[in-house]
């Protein structure tokens, strides 16, 4: 597939995810897709879906906004802004009701029209500070 087709898939993936069509969004991922998240943990597709479901329960208005998208070969890189509100408990921390906005970078790898890998970098310190999960640096 072309880099433009791969970029279109990433756009569709994010669009479906933001609309709450997460099952449809996950159809863009291969069954053996591997996701390296902000914790450094490597997930397989089904484990990632379960983890994201937990995250969405805590942050039900979670939204991704693509700011930049670059593609070369079998990879697509996006710079995005993520935002949401902590309306549920997360990682043993009670809901604070506070909003967050932070930058992130994701790299998608493709094969045969499917996402086979995702590597993520997120500013979790900012999100944790904004939501009250982490103390504010002095």
Secondary structure, DSSP 8 states (H G I E B T S, - for coil): --HHHHHHHHHHHHHHHHTT-HHHHHTTEEEEEEEE-TTS-EEEHHHHHHHHHHHHHHSTT-EEEEEEEEEETTEEEEEEEEEEE--S-BTTB-----EEEEEEEEEEEEETTEEEEEEEEE-HHHHHHHHTSS----
